[in-house]
Amino acid sequence: MENTTPVSAKKKAVIGYITIIGLFIAMSMNSDNKDGFTTRHLQNMFGFTVLWICSQVAIFYINTTLGDILWLMSLVLIISQAIRAYQAKEPNIPFLSRKFQQWFTFLA
């Protein structure tokens, strides 16, 4: 199957996975010329950022082990989805990707 994702969309999606600052840079890059591929990856990364914030809250206020598990889970998911964006593939985490796209429609 031939890859039809534009290179600029792929670049914006990959930039979105590089820290929280990269997320905001990619959001501003995508604001002028919206691309569906990039938007779906940005929604995914925004969800991972929320998960990372929850992990930090859990570490400091709930349970260190739970927070560490959430932190590690968010790190692994970010890396795996950054690789998928680089390969020009859609975000594909069962349940989470679909929910992130439902919850964070303000990024579309």
Chimera marker file (.cmm) of the C-alpha trace (Angstrom):
<marker_set name="trace">
<marker id="1" x="0.000" y="0.000" z="0.000" r="1" g="1" b="0" radius="0.5"/>
<marker id="2" x="1.399" y="3.377" z="-0.987" r="1" g="1" b="0" radius="0.5"/>
<marker id="3" x="1.849" y="6.051" z="1.659" r="1" g="1" b="0" radius="0.5"/>
<marker id="4" x="-0.204" y="9.163" z="0.798" r="1" g="1" b="0" radius="0.5"/>
<marker id="5" x="0.402" y="11.231" z="3.948" r="1" g="1" b="0" radius="0.5"/>
<marker id="6" x="2.083" y="14.542" z="3.092" r="1" g="1" b="0" radius="0.5"/>
<marker id="7" x="5.586" y="15.008" z="4.474" r="1" g="1" b="0" radius="0.5"/>
<marker id="8" x="4.594" y="18.250" z="6.240" r="1" g="1" b="0" radius="0.5"/>
<marker id="9" x="1.767" y="16.453" z="8.099" r="1" g="1" b="0" radius="0.5"/>
<marker id="10" x="4.182" y="13.740" z="9.169" r="1" g="1" b="0" radius="0.5"/>
<marker id="11" x="6.711" y="16.333" z="10.397" r="1" g="1" b="0" radius="0.5"/>
<marker id="12" x="4.080" y="18.200" z="12.405" r="1" g="1" b="0" radius="0.5"/>
<marker id="13" x="2.858" y="14.949" z="13.973" r="1" g="1" b="0" radius="0.5"/>
<marker id="14" x="6.377" y="13.899" z="14.975" r="1" g="1" b="0" radius="0.5"/>
<marker id="15" x="7.142" y="17.369" z="16.403" r="1" g="1" b="0" radius="0.5"/>
<marker id="16" x="3.982" y="17.037" z="18.493" r="1" g="1" b="0" radius="0.5"/>
<marker id="17" x="5.460" y="14.047" z="20.316" r="1" g="1" b="0" radius="0.5"/>
<marker id="18" x="8.645" y="15.889" z="21.331" r="1" g="1" b="0" radius="0.5"/>
<marker id="19" x="7.865" y="17.091" z="24.864" r="1" g="1" b="0" radius="0.5"/>
<marker id="20" x="5.008" y="19.372" z="25.830" r="1" g="1" b="0" radius="0.5"/>
<marker id="21" x="6.678" y="22.312" z="24.087" r="1" g="1" b="0" radius="0.5"/>
<marker id="22" x="6.711" y="20.311" z="20.844" r="1" g="1" b="0" radius="0.5"/>
<marker id="23" x="2.994" y="19.716" z="21.294" r="1" g="1" b="0" radius="0.5"/>
<marker id="24" x="2.304" y="23.451" z="21.435" r="1" g="1" b="0" radius="0.5"/>
<marker id="25" x="4.612" y="24.139" z="18.481" r="1" g="1" b="0" radius="0.5"/>
<marker id="26" x="2.862" y="21.484" z="16.385" r="1" g="1" b="0" radius="0.5"/>
<marker id="27" x="-0.547" y="22.829" z="17.452" r="1" g="1" b="0" radius="0.5"/>
<marker id="28" x="0.402" y="26.302" z="16.232" r="1" g="1" b="0" radius="0.5"/>
<marker id="29" x="1.843" y="24.875" z="12.997" r="1" g="1" b="0" radius="0.5"/>
<marker id="30" x="-1.387" y="22.938" z="12.420" r="1" g="1" b="0" radius="0.5"/>
<marker id="31" x="-3.682" y="25.866" z="13.248" r="1" g="1" b="0" radius="0.5"/>
<marker id="32" x="-3.264" y="27.629" z="9.884" r="1" g="1" b="0" radius="0.5"/>
<marker id="33" x="-3.611" y="24.628" z="7.598" r="1" g="1" b="0" radius="0.5"/>
<marker id="34" x="-5.468" y="21.866" z="9.442" r="1" g="1" b="0" radius="0.5"/>
<marker id="35" x="-4.468" y="18.339" z="8.537" r="1" g="1" b="0" radius="0.5"/>
<marker id="36" x="-6.522" y="15.381" z="9.789" r="1" g="1" b="0" radius="0.5"/>
<marker id="37" x="-3.509" y="13.089" z="10.217" r="1" g="1" b="0" radius="0.5"/>
<marker id="38" x="-1.661" y="15.661" z="12.329" r="1" g="1" b="0" radius="0.5"/>
<marker id="39" x="-4.783" y="16.530" z="14.328" r="1" g="1" b="0" radius="0.5"/>
<marker id="40" x="-5.357" y="12.905" z="15.308" r="1" g="1" b="0" radius="0.5"/>
<marker id="41" x="-1.755" y="12.593" z="16.483" r="1" g="1" b="0" radius="0.5"/>
<marker id="42" x="-1.982" y="15.894" z="18.388" r="1" g="1" b="0" radius="0.5"/>
<marker id="43" x="-5.142" y="14.701" z="20.119" r="1" g="1" b="0" radius="0.5"/>
<marker id="44" x="-3.266" y="11.537" z="21.065" r="1" g="1" b="0" radius="0.5"/>
<marker id="45" x="-0.310" y="13.480" z="22.456" r="1" g="1" b="0" radius="0.5"/>
<marker id="46" x="-2.617" y="15.831" z="24.355" r="1" g="1" b="0" radius="0.5"/>
<marker id="47" x="-4.169" y="12.763" z="25.995" r="1" g="1" b="0" radius="0.5"/>
<marker id="48" x="-0.700" y="11.456" z="26.883" r="1" g="1" b="0" radius="0.5"/>
<marker id="49" x="0.142" y="14.851" z="28.381" r="1" g="1" b="0" radius="0.5"/>
<marker id="50" x="-2.957" y="14.626" z="30.580" r="1" g="1" b="0" radius="0.5"/>
<marker id="51" x="-1.912" y="11.082" z="31.541" r="1" g="1" b="0" radius="0.5"/>
<marker id="52" x="1.587" y="12.358" z="32.398" r="1" g="1" b="0" radius="0.5"/>
<marker id="53" x="0.120" y="15.138" z="34.591" r="1" g="1" b="0" radius="0.5"/>
<marker id="54" x="-2.045" y="12.524" z="36.340" r="1" g="1" b="0" radius="0.5"/>
<marker id="55" x="1.077" y="10.444" z="36.959" r="1" g="1" b="0" radius="0.5"/>
<marker id="56" x="2.796" y="13.412" z="38.597" r="1" g="1" b="0" radius="0.5"/>
<marker id="57" x="-0.223" y="14.070" z="40.812" r="1" g="1" b="0" radius="0.5"/>
<marker id="58" x="-0.299" y="10.378" z="41.747" r="1" g="1" b="0" radius="0.5"/>
<marker id="59" x="3.418" y="10.375" z="42.600" r="1" g="1" b="0" radius="0.5"/>
<marker id="60" x="3.132" y="13.332" z="44.956" r="1" g="1" b="0" radius="0.5"/>
<marker id="61" x="-0.329" y="12.896" z="46.467" r="1" g="1" b="0" radius="0.5"/>
<marker id="62" x="-1.630" y="9.342" z="46.058" r="1" g="1" b="0" radius="0.5"/>
<marker id="63" x="0.896" y="6.534" z="45.676" r="1" g="1" b="0" radius="0.5"/>
<marker id="64" x="4.414" y="6.623" z="44.288" r="1" g="1" b="0" radius="0.5"/>
<marker id="65" x="4.141" y="3.189" z="42.685" r="1" g="1" b="0" radius="0.5"/>
<marker id="66" x="0.904" y="4.058" z="40.900" r="1" g="1" b="0" radius="0.5"/>
<marker id="67" x="2.442" y="7.313" z="39.674" r="1" g="1" b="0" radius="0.5"/>
<marker id="68" x="5.542" y="5.520" z="38.411" r="1" g="1" b="0" radius="0.5"/>
<marker id="69" x="3.400" y="3.003" z="36.526" r="1" g="1" b="0" radius="0.5"/>
<marker id="70" x="1.367" y="5.786" z="34.899" r="1" g="1" b="0" radius="0.5"/>
<marker id="71" x="4.558" y="7.700" z="34.043" r="1" g="1" b="0" radius="0.5"/>
<marker id="72" x="6.171" y="4.651" z="32.449" r="1" g="1" b="0" radius="0.5"/>
<marker id="73" x="2.979" y="3.841" z="30.576" r="1" g="1" b="0" radius="0.5"/>
<marker id="74" x="2.764" y="7.379" z="29.169" r="1" g="1" b="0" radius="0.5"/>
<marker id="75" x="6.448" y="7.288" z="28.151" r="1" g="1" b="0" radius="0.5"/>
<marker id="76" x="6.086" y="3.971" z="26.315" r="1" g="1" b="0" radius="0.5"/>
<marker id="77" x="2.902" y="5.135" z="24.572" r="1" g="1" b="0" radius="0.5"/>
<marker id="78" x="4.496" y="8.432" z="23.495" r="1" g="1" b="0" radius="0.5"/>
<marker id="79" x="7.517" y="6.651" z="22.025" r="1" g="1" b="0" radius="0.5"/>
<marker id="80" x="5.411" y="4.038" z="20.220" r="1" g="1" b="0" radius="0.5"/>
<marker id="81" x="3.071" y="6.640" z="18.742" r="1" g="1" b="0" radius="0.5"/>
<marker id="82" x="5.960" y="8.910" z="17.713" r="1" g="1" b="0" radius="0.5"/>
<marker id="83" x="7.339" y="5.967" z="15.749" r="1" g="1" b="0" radius="0.5"/>
<marker id="84" x="3.912" y="5.441" z="14.159" r="1" g="1" b="0" radius="0.5"/>
<marker id="85" x="3.763" y="9.136" z="13.203" r="1" g="1" b="0" radius="0.5"/>
<marker id="86" x="7.242" y="8.902" z="11.669" r="1" g="1" b="0" radius="0.5"/>
<marker id="87" x="6.069" y="5.900" z="9.650" r="1" g="1" b="0" radius="0.5"/>
<marker id="88" x="2.994" y="7.947" z="8.575" r="1" g="1" b="0" radius="0.5"/>
<marker id="89" x="0.597" y="5.542" z="10.293" r="1" g="1" b="0" radius="0.5"/>
<marker id="90" x="-2.539" y="6.504" z="12.175" r="1" g="1" b="0" radius="0.5"/>
<marker id="91" x="-2.522" y="6.499" z="16.000" r="1" g="1" b="0" radius="0.5"/>
<marker id="92" x="-3.552" y="3.027" z="17.092" r="1" g="1" b="0" radius="0.5"/>
<marker id="93" x="-3.904" y="2.373" z="20.792" r="1" g="1" b="0" radius="0.5"/>
<marker id="94" x="-6.956" y="0.270" z="21.541" r="1" g="1" b="0" radius="0.5"/>
<marker id="95" x="-9.632" y="2.280" z="23.345" r="1" g="1" b="0" radius="0.5"/>
<marker id="96" x="-7.363" y="5.263" z="24.204" r="1" g="1" b="0" radius="0.5"/>
<marker id="97" x="-6.834" y="6.683" z="20.702" r="1" g="1" b="0" radius="0.5"/>
<marker id="98" x="-10.557" y="6.614" z="19.992" r="1" g="1" b="0" radius="0.5"/>
<marker id="99" x="-11.396" y="8.225" z="23.345" r="1" g="1" b="0" radius="0.5"/>
<marker id="100" x="-8.740" y="10.929" z="22.960" r="1" g="1" b="0" radius="0.5"/>
<marker id="101" x="-10.230" y="11.845" z="19.594" r="1" g="1" b="0" radius="0.5"/>
<marker id="102" x="-13.693" y="12.062" z="21.155" r="1" g="1" b="0" radius="0.5"/>
<marker id="103" x="-12.612" y="14.059" z="24.191" r="1" g="1" b="0" radius="0.5"/>
<marker id="104" x="-10.224" y="16.541" z="22.589" r="1" g="1" b="0" radius="0.5"/>
<marker id="105" x="-12.291" y="17.741" z="19.651" r="1" g="1" b="0" radius="0.5"/>
<marker id="106" x="-11.258" y="21.341" z="20.404" r="1" g="1" b="0" radius="0.5"/>
<marker id="107" x="-7.922" y="20.510" z="18.741" r="1" g="1" b="0" radius="0.5"/>
<marker id="108" x="-9.633" y="19.618" z="15.447" r="1" g="1" b="0" radius="0.5"/>
<link id1="1" id2="2" r="1" g="1" b="0" radius="0.2"/>
<link id1="2" id2="3" r="1" g="1" b="0" radius="0.2"/>
<link id1="3" id2="4" r="1" g="1" b="0" radius="0.2"/>
<link id1="4" id2="5" r="1" g="1" b="0" radius="0.2"/>
<link id1="5" id2="6" r="1" g="1" b="0" radius="0.2"/>
<link id1="6" id2="7" r="1" g="1" b="0" radius="0.2"/>
<link id1="7" id2="8" r="1" g="1" b="0" radius="0.2"/>
<link id1="8" id2="9" r="1" g="1" b="0" radius="0.2"/>
<link id1="9" id2="10" r="1" g="1" b="0" radius="0.2"/>
<link id1="10" id2="11" r="1" g="1" b="0" radius="0.2"/>
<link id1="11" id2="12" r="1" g="1" b="0" radius="0.2"/>
<link id1="12" id2="13" r="1" g="1" b="0" radius="0.2"/>
<link id1="13" id2="14" r="1" g="1" b="0" radius="0.2"/>
<link id1="14" id2="15" r="1" g="1" b="0" radius="0.2"/>
<link id1="15" id2="16" r="1" g="1" b="0" radius="0.2"/>
<link id1="16" id2="17" r="1" g="1" b="0" radius="0.2"/>
<link id1="17" id2="18" r="1" g="1" b="0" radius="0.2"/>
<link id1="18" id2="19" r="1" g="1" b="0" radius="0.2"/>
<link id1="19" id2="20" r="1" g="1" b="0" radius="0.2"/>
<link id1="20" id2="21" r="1" g="1" b="0" radius="0.2"/>
<link id1="21" id2="22" r="1" g="1" b="0" radius="0.2"/>
<link id1="22" id2="23" r="1" g="1" b="0" radius="0.2"/>
<link id1="23" id2="24" r="1" g="1" b="0" radius="0.2"/>
<link id1="24" id2="25" r="1" g="1" b="0" radius="0.2"/>
<link id1="25" id2="26" r="1" g="1" b="0" radius="0.2"/>
<link id1="26" id2="27" r="1" g="1" b="0" radius="0.2"/>
<link id1="27" id2="28" r="1" g="1" b="0" radius="0.2"/>
<link id1="28" id2="29" r="1" g="1" b="0" radius="0.2"/>
<link id1="29" id2="30" r="1" g="1" b="0" radius="0.2"/>
<link id1="30" id2="31" r="1" g="1" b="0" radius="0.2"/>
<link id1="31" id2="32" r="1" g="1" b="0" radius="0.2"/>
<link id1="32" id2="33" r="1" g="1" b="0" radius="0.2"/>
<link id1="33" id2="34" r="1" g="1" b="0" radius="0.2"/>
<link id1="34" id2="35" r="1" g="1" b="0" radius="0.2"/>
<link id1="35" id2="36" r="1" g="1" b="0" radius="0.2"/>
<link id1="36" id2="37" r="1" g="1" b="0" radius="0.2"/>
<link id1="37" id2="38" r="1" g="1" b="0" radius="0.2"/>
<link id1="38" id2="39" r="1" g="1" b="0" radius="0.2"/>
<link id1="39" id2="40" r="1" g="1" b="0" radius="0.2"/>
<link id1="40" id2="41" r="1" g="1" b="0" radius="0.2"/>
<link id1="41" id2="42" r="1" g="1" b="0" radius="0.2"/>
<link id1="42" id2="43" r="1" g="1" b="0" radius="0.2"/>
<link id1="43" id2="44" r="1" g="1" b="0" radius="0.2"/>
<link id1="44" id2="45" r="1" g="1" b="0" radius="0.2"/>
<link id1="45" id2="46" r="1" g="1" b="0" radius="0.2"/>
<link id1="46" id2="47" r="1" g="1" b="0" radius="0.2"/>
<link id1="47" id2="48" r="1" g="1" b="0" radius="0.2"/>
<link id1="48" id2="49" r="1" g="1" b="0" radius="0.2"/>
<link id1="49" id2="50" r="1" g="1" b="0" radius="0.2"/>
<link id1="50" id2="51" r="1" g="1" b="0" radius="0.2"/>
<link id1="51" id2="52" r="1" g="1" b="0" radius="0.2"/>
<link id1="52" id2="53" r="1" g="1" b="0" radius="0.2"/>
<link id1="53" id2="54" r="1" g="1" b="0" radius="0.2"/>
<link id1="54" id2="55" r="1" g="1" b="0" radius="0.2"/>
<link id1="55" id2="56" r="1" g="1" b="0" radius="0.2"/>
<link id1="56" id2="57" r="1" g="1" b="0" radius="0.2"/>
<link id1="57" id2="58" r="1" g="1" b="0" radius="0.2"/>
<link id1="58" id2="59" r="1" g="1" b="0" radius="0.2"/>
<link id1="59" id2="60" r="1" g="1" b="0" radius="0.2"/>
<link id1="60" id2="61" r="1" g="1" b="0" radius="0.2"/>
<link id1="61" id2="62" r="1" g="1" b="0" radius="0.2"/>
<link id1="62" id2="63" r="1" g="1" b="0" radius="0.2"/>
<link id1="63" id2="64" r="1" g="1" b="0" radius="0.2"/>
<link id1="64" id2="65" r="1" g="1" b="0" radius="0.2"/>
<link id1="65" id2="66" r="1" g="1" b="0" radius="0.2"/>
<link id1="66" id2="67" r="1" g="1" b="0" radius="0.2"/>
<link id1="67" id2="68" r="1" g="1" b="0" radius="0.2"/>
<link id1="68" id2="69" r="1" g="1" b="0" radius="0.2"/>
<link id1="69" id2="70" r="1" g="1" b="0" radius="0.2"/>
<link id1="70" id2="71" r="1" g="1" b="0" radius="0.2"/>
<link id1="71" id2="72" r="1" g="1" b="0" radius="0.2"/>
<link id1="72" id2="73" r="1" g="1" b="0" radius="0.2"/>
<link id1="73" id2="74" r="1" g="1" b="0" radius="0.2"/>
<link id1="74" id2="75" r="1" g="1" b="0" radius="0.2"/>
<link id1="75" id2="76" r="1" g="1" b="0" radius="0.2"/>
<link id1="76" id2="77" r="1" g="1" b="0" radius="0.2"/>
<link id1="77" id2="78" r="1" g="1" b="0" radius="0.2"/>
<link id1="78" id2="79" r="1" g="1" b="0" radius="0.2"/>
<link id1="79" id2="80" r="1" g="1" b="0" radius="0.2"/>
<link id1="80" id2="81" r="1" g="1" b="0" radius="0.2"/>
<link id1="81" id2="82" r="1" g="1" b="0" radius="0.2"/>
<link id1="82" id2="83" r="1" g="1" b="0" radius="0.2"/>
<link id1="83" id2="84" r="1" g="1" b="0" radius="0.2"/>
<link id1="84" id2="85" r="1" g="1" b="0" radius="0.2"/>
<link id1="85" id2="86" r="1" g="1" b="0" radius="0.2"/>
<link id1="86" id2="87" r="1" g="1" b="0" radius="0.2"/>
<link id1="87" id2="88" r="1" g="1" b="0" radius="0.2"/>
<link id1="88" id2="89" r="1" g="1" b="0" radius="0.2"/>
<link id1="89" id2="90" r="1" g="1" b="0" radius="0.2"/>
<link id1="90" id2="91" r="1" g="1" b="0" radius="0.2"/>
<link id1="91" id2="92" r="1" g="1" b="0" radius="0.2"/>
<link id1="92" id2="93" r="1" g="1" b="0" radius="0.2"/>
<link id1="93" id2="94" r="1" g="1" b="0" radius="0.2"/>
<link id1="94" id2="95" r="1" g="1" b="0" radius="0.2"/>
<link id1="95" id2="96" r="1" g="1" b="0" radius="0.2"/>
<link id1="96" id2="97" r="1" g="1" b="0" radius="0.2"/>
<link id1="97" id2="98" r="1" g="1" b="0" radius="0.2"/>
<link id1="98" id2="99" r="1" g="1" b="0" radius="0.2"/>
<link id1="99" id2="100" r="1" g="1" b="0" radius="0.2"/>
<link id1="100" id2="101" r="1" g="1" b="0" radius="0.2"/>
<link id1="101" id2="102" r="1" g="1" b="0" radius="0.2"/>
<link id1="102" id2="103" r="1" g="1" b="0" radius="0.2"/>
<link id1="103" id2="104" r="1" g="1" b="0" radius="0.2"/>
<link id1="104" id2="105" r="1" g="1" b="0" radius="0.2"/>
<link id1="105" id2="106" r="1" g="1" b="0" radius="0.2"/>
<link id1="106" id2="107" r="1" g="1" b="0" radius="0.2"/>
<link id1="107" id2="108" r="1" g="1" b="0" radius="0.2"/>
</marker_set>
